[in-house]
Amino acid sequence: MSQNRITLKTIAAECGYSVNTVSRALRNDTKLPPETLEKIQTSARNLGYIRNSLASSLRSGKSHVIAVIVEEIQNPHYSYLVSQLDSKLRKLGYVVMILCSHASEKIEQQMVNIAISHSVDGILLFPHSNKRHSAELITKNQVPLVLIDREIKDFTADIVCIDDYGGGYFIGKRLAELGHQRFLYIAGPLNNDSQPKRQNGFVKALTEAGIPKKNIRIIPSKDMLSAISANTIRDLLLPVDYTAVFSFNDEMAYYAVNCLHNEGFRMPEDLSIAGFDHIRKNISYLLPLSSISCQENCNIAEIAIELLLKRIENPDLPIQSRVLPVSFYDEGTIGPAPM
């Protein structure tokens, strides 16, 4: 099959120009006469020529490919961010390679190997966990790297993330001010840096308000995920011995909202509930859900790309950490504690 591949020599033989002229025409060199450009480009199209990106990258040292390694695609928070990254990078002339780790450290490392083996110009990594192996492998191979959404413990790299602690603290303070005394927190995965920050901020605000820790019930992530898989969320949420719920993210908050609605509870009249990520901003048909996310003037995708392109251009720049301030998006699902 390699013998049948359409090359610059094939096009040159077809239209009677030198290989150098064909190469210039396919780069749209305007110094060539318009009729020459048209003839060569038409021949290339008719022959089905596809540019050999690998050969071009070997010559230039640039592949113009950026790898985005994401934990999961089905979570709307990730899917929207990946879509933004793809759209913005394509406008800047990059091809985006999207690789999914499926929340597996082993698969994440495989995806890193694939990205590096394809000589990508840079990697945008949504870390699956606090373990450093994948990120260290990227930096050892001198591939520019930006972490998105969460830090990796004891590992330094360019990063853009939201103020997880501040977001948890804000929700805890707001709910305490509304008179709530008994709480449910639906935790996120223990293997990532965002979970303890959101939970610690939430508990800190409640503790400052005089709420005893025994009044804060916590559902571990593994229990919630098992219940979602087995369709037994009701068993986790009942009895409702709380008046306010804070969820690590909107995805799990919606599972709780649907279950509690089915049990006859109204939000916020009977229960208050808030999530994190504000995914309804981009998926308007979802039910209203009060949520924490970054401020409107902060765009995680744009900042991540900005950091990566600077790192590609100048590998010796000081490490940059961008922790984005949060906003509360009140969509009417939290209110005063019921009497």
KOLDO-485743 format. One record per residue (C-alpha): residue number from 0; residue in three letters; chain; x, y, z. Coordinates in pm, whole numbers, plus 50000, padded with zeros to 5 digits. Layout:
// residues N
NUM, ALA, A, X, Y, Z .
...
END
This chain:
// residues 339
0, MET, A, 50000, 50000, 50000 .
1, SER, A, 50293, 50232, 50070 .
2, GLN, A, 50389, 50209, 49701 .
3, ASN, A, 50047, 50347, 49605 .
4, ARG, A, 50060, 50648, 49837 .
5, ILE, A, 50019, 50979, 49654 .
6, THR, A, 50337, 51183, 49705 .
7, LEU, A, 50475, 51514, 49583 .
8, LYS, A, 50659, 51320, 49313 .
9, THR, A, 50328, 51170, 49196 .
10, ILE, A, 50175, 51517, 49163 .
11, ALA, A, 50488, 51654, 48991 .
12, ALA, A, 50476, 51374, 48734 .
13, GLU, A, 50106, 51436, 48679 .
14, CYS, A, 50122, 51809, 48613 .
15, GLY, A, 50477, 51855, 48481 .
16, TYR, A, 50630, 52071, 48754 .
17, SER, A, 50926, 52009, 48982 .
18, VAL, A, 50874, 51860, 49329 .
19, ASN, A, 50991, 52190, 49482 .
20, THR, A, 50729, 52387, 49285 .
21, VAL, A, 50459, 52138, 49383 .
22, SER, A, 50558, 52172, 49749 .
23, ARG, A, 50540, 52551, 49729 .
24, ALA, A, 50201, 52539, 49558 .
25, LEU, A, 50056, 52309, 49822 .
26, ARG, A, 50176, 52558, 50085 .
27, ASN, A, 49985, 52819, 49883 .
28, ASP, A, 50298, 53021, 49803 .
29, THR, A, 50156, 53339, 49645 .
30, LYS, A, 50486, 53408, 49471 .
31, LEU, A, 50388, 53143, 49219 .
32, PRO, A, 50162, 53245, 48926 .
33, PRO, A, 49791, 53192, 49004 .
34, GLU, A, 49750, 52953, 48711 .
35, THR, A, 50039, 52737, 48845 .
36, LEU, A, 49883, 52727, 49191 .
37, GLU, A, 49546, 52631, 49045 .
38, LYS, A, 49685, 52357, 48819 .
39, ILE, A, 49896, 52193, 49090 .
40, GLN, A, 49630, 52216, 49361 .
41, THR, A, 49367, 52076, 49122 .
42, SER, A, 49596, 51784, 49035 .
43, ALA, A, 49655, 51718, 49406 .
44, ARG, A, 49281, 51715, 49478 .
45, ASN, A, 49204, 51490, 49180 .
46, LEU, A, 49476, 51243, 49279 .
47, GLY, A, 49353, 51236, 49642 .
48, TYR, A, 49674, 51373, 49791 .
49, ILE, A, 49690, 51384, 50171 .
50, ARG, A, 49974, 51574, 50333 .
51, ASN, A, 50221, 51358, 50528 .
52, SER, A, 50209, 51533, 50864 .
53, LEU, A, 50475, 51307, 51016 .
54, ALA, A, 50728, 51394, 50749 .
55, SER, A, 50645, 51763, 50781 .
56, SER, A, 50684, 51751, 51160 .
57, LEU, A, 51022, 51580, 51128 .
58, ARG, A, 51140, 51858, 50900 .
59, SER, A, 51000, 52146, 51107 .
60, GLY, A, 51021, 52001, 51458 .
61, LYS, A, 50652, 52090, 51505 .
62, SER, A, 50356, 51857, 51463 .
63, HIS, A, 50087, 52123, 51522 .
64, VAL, A, 49906, 51859, 51727 .
65, ILE, A, 49794, 51915, 52087 .
66, ALA, A, 49685, 51619, 52301 .
67, VAL, A, 49398, 51664, 52545 .
68, ILE, A, 49392, 51381, 52800 .
69, VAL, A, 49065, 51382, 52990 .
70, GLU, A, 48935, 51164, 53273 .
71, GLU, A, 48590, 51104, 53127 .
72, ILE, A, 48375, 51238, 52847 .
73, GLN, A, 48023, 51165, 52972 .
74, ASN, A, 48041, 51426, 53250 .
75, PRO, A, 47907, 51746, 53083 .
76, HIS, A, 48166, 51954, 53268 .
77, TYR, A, 48446, 51772, 53086 .
78, SER, A, 48272, 51738, 52751 .
79, TYR, A, 48204, 52112, 52731 .
80, LEU, A, 48561, 52204, 52827 .
81, VAL, A, 48707, 51959, 52574 .
82, SER, A, 48478, 52100, 52305 .
83, GLN, A, 48597, 52452, 52386 .
84, LEU, A, 48962, 52347, 52380 .
85, ASP, A, 48916, 52174, 52044 .
86, SER, A, 48737, 52471, 51888 .
87, LYS, A, 48984, 52732, 52010 .
88, LEU, A, 49295, 52532, 51923 .
89, ARG, A, 49170, 52456, 51571 .
90, LYS, A, 49124, 52828, 51510 .
91, LEU, A, 49489, 52869, 51608 .
92, GLY, A, 49599, 52612, 51350 .
93, TYR, A, 49634, 52306, 51574 .
94, VAL, A, 49489, 51959, 51535 .
95, VAL, A, 49355, 51822, 51863 .
96, MET, A, 49408, 51462, 51973 .
97, ILE, A, 49146, 51376, 52238 .
98, LEU, A, 49239, 51082, 52460 .
99, CYS, A, 49020, 50947, 52744 .
100, SER, A, 49164, 50781, 53054 .
101, HIS, A, 48824, 50643, 53168 .
102, ALA, A, 48916, 50731, 53529 .
103, SER, A, 49196, 50473, 53522 .
104, GLU, A, 49555, 50549, 53616 .
105, LYS, A, 49679, 50266, 53394 .
106, ILE, A, 49486, 50389, 53091 .
107, GLU, A, 49594, 50748, 53161 .
108, GLN, A, 49958, 50636, 53139 .
109, GLN, A, 49883, 50455, 52812 .
110, MET, A, 49726, 50773, 52672 .
111, VAL, A, 50032, 50973, 52774 .
112, ASN, A, 50253, 50721, 52592 .
113, ILE, A, 50039, 50754, 52280 .
114, ALA, A, 50053, 51134, 52290 .
115, ILE, A, 50430, 51143, 52333 .
116, SER, A, 50484, 50880, 52062 .
117, HIS, A, 50292, 51100, 51817 .
118, SER, A, 50531, 51391, 51884 .
119, VAL, A, 50257, 51628, 51998 .
120, ASP, A, 50359, 51990, 52053 .
121, GLY, A, 50198, 51997, 52398 .
122, ILE, A, 49962, 51819, 52635 .
123, LEU, A, 49660, 51948, 52827 .
124, LEU, A, 49604, 51699, 53109 .
125, PHE, A, 49296, 51659, 53329 .
126, PRO, A, 49469, 51451, 53601 .
127, HIS, A, 49284, 51142, 53715 .
128, SER, A, 49454, 51132, 54053 .
129, ASN, A, 49726, 51273, 54276 .
130, LYS, A, 49978, 51022, 54144 .
131, ARG, A, 50262, 51185, 53953 .
132, HIS, A, 50370, 50913, 53711 .
133, SER, A, 50187, 51040, 53401 .
134, ALA, A, 50284, 51404, 53450 .
135, GLU, A, 50646, 51313, 53528 .
136, LEU, A, 50666, 51104, 53210 .
137, ILE, A, 50547, 51405, 53008 .
138, THR, A, 50803, 51642, 53158 .
139, LYS, A, 51086, 51386, 53132 .
140, ASN, A, 51016, 51379, 52759 .
141, GLN, A, 51025, 51760, 52755 .
142, VAL, A, 50671, 51793, 52623 .
143, PRO, A, 50504, 52119, 52732 .
144, LEU, A, 50231, 52044, 52986 .
145, VAL, A, 49941, 52227, 53146 .
146, LEU, A, 49724, 52069, 53415 .
147, ILE, A, 49353, 52152, 53406 .
148, ASP, A, 49103, 52146, 53694 .
149, ARG, A, 49322, 52000, 53967 .
150, GLU, A, 49673, 51991, 54103 .
151, ILE, A, 49893, 51685, 54151 .
152, LYS, A, 50037, 51657, 54500 .
153, ASP, A, 50411, 51735, 54519 .
154, PHE, A, 50433, 51800, 54145 .
155, THR, A, 50493, 52141, 53992 .
156, ALA, A, 50357, 52235, 53650 .
157, ASP, A, 50159, 52508, 53480 .
158, ILE, A, 49800, 52477, 53597 .
159, VAL, A, 49462, 52640, 53564 .
160, CYS, A, 49196, 52543, 53815 .
161, ILE, A, 48908, 52686, 54013 .
162, ASP, A, 48925, 52786, 54380 .
163, ASP, A, 48785, 52459, 54514 .
164, TYR, A, 48831, 52547, 54880 .
165, GLY, A, 48677, 52890, 54833 .
166, GLY, A, 48378, 52740, 54653 .
167, GLY, A, 48310, 52489, 54930 .
168, TYR, A, 48352, 52759, 55193 .
169, PHE, A, 48109, 52991, 55015 .
170, ILE, A, 47832, 52729, 55003 .
171, GLY, A, 47882, 52633, 55367 .
172, LYS, A, 47867, 52994, 55480 .
173, ARG, A, 47560, 53072, 55268 .
174, LEU, A, 47365, 52770, 55396 .
175, ALA, A, 47458, 52844, 55757 .
176, GLU, A, 47344, 53204, 55714 .
177, LEU, A, 47011, 53070, 55589 .
178, GLY, A, 46963, 52891, 55919 .
179, HIS, A, 47041, 52533, 55823 .
180, GLN, A, 47171, 52312, 56103 .
181, ARG, A, 47185, 51962, 55951 .
182, PHE, A, 47372, 51886, 55629 .
183, LEU, A, 47451, 51618, 55373 .
184, TYR, A, 47772, 51633, 55172 .
185, ILE, A, 47805, 51408, 54864 .
186, ALA, A, 48179, 51360, 54830 .
187, GLY, A, 48392, 51333, 54518 .
188, PRO, A, 48662, 51073, 54442 .
189, LEU, A, 48927, 51050, 54713 .
190, ASN, A, 49211, 51016, 54462 .
191, ASN, A, 49196, 51375, 54337 .
192, ASP, A, 49302, 51707, 54481 .
193, SER, A, 48969, 51889, 54435 .
194, GLN, A, 48764, 51665, 54667 .
195, PRO, A, 48937, 51743, 54999 .
196, LYS, A, 48955, 52114, 54915 .
197, ARG, A, 48581, 52144, 54848 .
198, GLN, A, 48490, 51935, 55152 .
199, ASN, A, 48735, 52114, 55383 .
200, GLY, A, 48610, 52455, 55273 .
201, PHE, A, 48249, 52349, 55329 .
202, VAL, A, 48314, 52198, 55675 .
203, LYS, A, 48530, 52495, 55779 .
204, ALA, A, 48251, 52743, 55706 .
205, LEU, A, 47999, 52533, 55898 .
206, THR, A, 48236, 52490, 56192 .
207, GLU, A, 48290, 52866, 56207 .
208, ALA, A, 47912, 52906, 56218 .
209, GLY, A, 47896, 52680, 56524 .
210, ILE, A, 47765, 52371, 56345 .
211, PRO, A, 47895, 52052, 56514 .
212, LYS, A, 48061, 51801, 56280 .
213, LYS, A, 47812, 51534, 56388 .
214, ASN, A, 47548, 51740, 56203 .
215, ILE, A, 47731, 51690, 55872 .
216, ARG, A, 47658, 51354, 55711 .
217, ILE, A, 47899, 51255, 55432 .
218, ILE, A, 47827, 51007, 55152 .
219, PRO, A, 48159, 50874, 55013 .
220, SER, A, 48201, 50885, 54637 .
221, LYS, A, 48238, 50508, 54603 .
222, ASP, A, 47903, 50456, 54779 .
223, MET, A, 47732, 50713, 54557 .
224, LEU, A, 47876, 50567, 54238 .
225, SER, A, 47775, 50215, 54343 .
226, ALA, A, 47423, 50336, 54421 .
227, ILE, A, 47398, 50510, 54082 .
228, SER, A, 47507, 50190, 53908 .
229, ALA, A, 47264, 49975, 54109 .
230, ASN, A, 46981, 50233, 54101 .
231, THR, A, 46971, 50239, 54483 .
232, ILE, A, 47034, 50609, 54547 .
233, ARG, A, 46719, 50625, 54758 .
234, ASP, A, 46879, 50395, 55015 .
235, LEU, A, 47166, 50640, 55056 .
236, LEU, A, 46963, 50959, 55078 .
237, LEU, A, 46694, 50833, 55317 .
238, PRO, A, 46613, 50906, 55590 .
239, VAL, A, 46624, 51278, 55516 .
240, ASP, A, 46771, 51389, 55849 .
241, TYR, A, 46918, 51702, 55690 .
242, THR, A, 46781, 52024, 55543 .
243, ALA, A, 47066, 52112, 55305 .
244, VAL, A, 47274, 51917, 55053 .
245, PHE, A, 47606, 52014, 54896 .
246, SER, A, 47743, 51791, 54620 .
247, PHE, A, 48103, 51769, 54500 .
248, ASN, A, 47977, 51826, 54146 .
249, ASP, A, 47657, 51897, 53957 .
250, GLU, A, 47645, 51551, 53800 .
251, MET, A, 47593, 51378, 54136 .
252, ALA, A, 47374, 51663, 54258 .
253, TYR, A, 47129, 51595, 53975 .
254, TYR, A, 47104, 51230, 54074 .
255, ALA, A, 47015, 51343, 54426 .
256, VAL, A, 46766, 51604, 54302 .
257, ASN, A, 46581, 51351, 54085 .
258, CYS, A, 46561, 51098, 54366 .
259, LEU, A, 46445, 51352, 54625 .
260, HIS, A, 46186, 51493, 54383 .
261, ASN, A, 46048, 51142, 54341 .
262, GLU, A, 46020, 51116, 54719 .
263, GLY, A, 45805, 51429, 54721 .
264, PHE, A, 46061, 51683, 54845 .
265, ARG, A, 46054, 52036, 54705 .
266, MET, A, 46360, 52256, 54651 .
267, PRO, A, 46409, 52490, 54827 .
268, GLU, A, 46088, 52472, 55035 .
269, ASP, A, 46171, 52137, 55199 .
270, LEU, A, 46538, 52095, 55113 .
271, SER, A, 46818, 52315, 54982 .
272, ILE, A, 47069, 52167, 54738 .
273, ALA, A, 47375, 52307, 54561 .
274, GLY, A, 47635, 52160, 54327 .
275, PHE, A, 47968, 52255, 54173 .
276, ASP, A, 48052, 52327, 53804 .
277, HIS, A, 47733, 52507, 53692 .
278, ILE, A, 47691, 52277, 53390 .
279, ARG, A, 47341, 52417, 53327 .
280, LYS, A, 47510, 52731, 53194 .
281, ASN, A, 47583, 52531, 52879 .
282, ILE, A, 47298, 52277, 52894 .
283, SER, A, 46993, 52493, 52948 .
284, TYR, A, 46737, 52212, 52935 .
285, LEU, A, 46861, 52073, 53268 .
286, LEU, A, 46658, 52146, 53579 .
287, PRO, A, 46762, 52462, 53768 .
288, LEU, A, 47039, 52391, 54018 .
289, SER, A, 47221, 52645, 54232 .
290, SER, A, 47591, 52588, 54177 .
291, ILE, A, 47946, 52715, 54216 .
292, SER, A, 48171, 52779, 53917 .
293, CYS, A, 48438, 53022, 53803 .
294, GLN, A, 48347, 53383, 53745 .
295, GLU, A, 48192, 53479, 53411 .
296, ASN, A, 48502, 53667, 53298 .
297, CYS, A, 48723, 53360, 53350 .
298, ASN, A, 48744, 53098, 53076 .
299, ILE, A, 48934, 52785, 53178 .
300, ALA, A, 48987, 52669, 52817 .
301, GLU, A, 49128, 53003, 52700 .
302, ILE, A, 49362, 53033, 52998 .
303, ALA, A, 49485, 52673, 52960 .
304, ILE, A, 49563, 52732, 52591 .
305, GLU, A, 49735, 53060, 52671 .
306, LEU, A, 49959, 52890, 52928 .
307, LEU, A, 50040, 52601, 52695 .
308, LEU, A, 50129, 52817, 52396 .
309, LYS, A, 50357, 53029, 52615 .
310, ARG, A, 50524, 52712, 52743 .
311, ILE, A, 50568, 52583, 52385 .
312, GLU, A, 50721, 52914, 52280 .
313, ASN, A, 50945, 52947, 52585 .
314, PRO, A, 51008, 52624, 52779 .
315, ASP, A, 51213, 52812, 53041 .
316, LEU, A, 50936, 53041, 53161 .
317, PRO, A, 50865, 53034, 53537 .
318, ILE, A, 50583, 52796, 53631 .
319, GLN, A, 50243, 52965, 53627 .
320, SER, A, 49951, 52873, 53852 .
321, ARG, A, 49615, 53028, 53777 .
322, VAL, A, 49354, 52966, 54048 .
323, LEU, A, 49028, 53117, 53924 .
324, PRO, A, 48792, 53296, 54165 .
325, VAL, A, 48445, 53149, 54209 .
326, SER, A, 48095, 53282, 54168 .
327, PHE, A, 47769, 53147, 54303 .
328, TYR, A, 47500, 53091, 54043 .
329, ASP, A, 47171, 53100, 54233 .
330, GLU, A, 46904, 52915, 54037 .
331, GLY, A, 46658, 52891, 54323 .
332, THR, A, 46739, 52553, 54480 .
333, ILE, A, 46867, 52688, 54810 .
334, GLY, A, 46666, 52887, 55060 .
335, PRO, A, 46601, 52936, 55431 .
336, ALA, A, 46590, 52629, 55651 .
337, PRO, A, 46231, 52502, 55685 .
338, MET, A, 46063, 52581, 56019 .
END
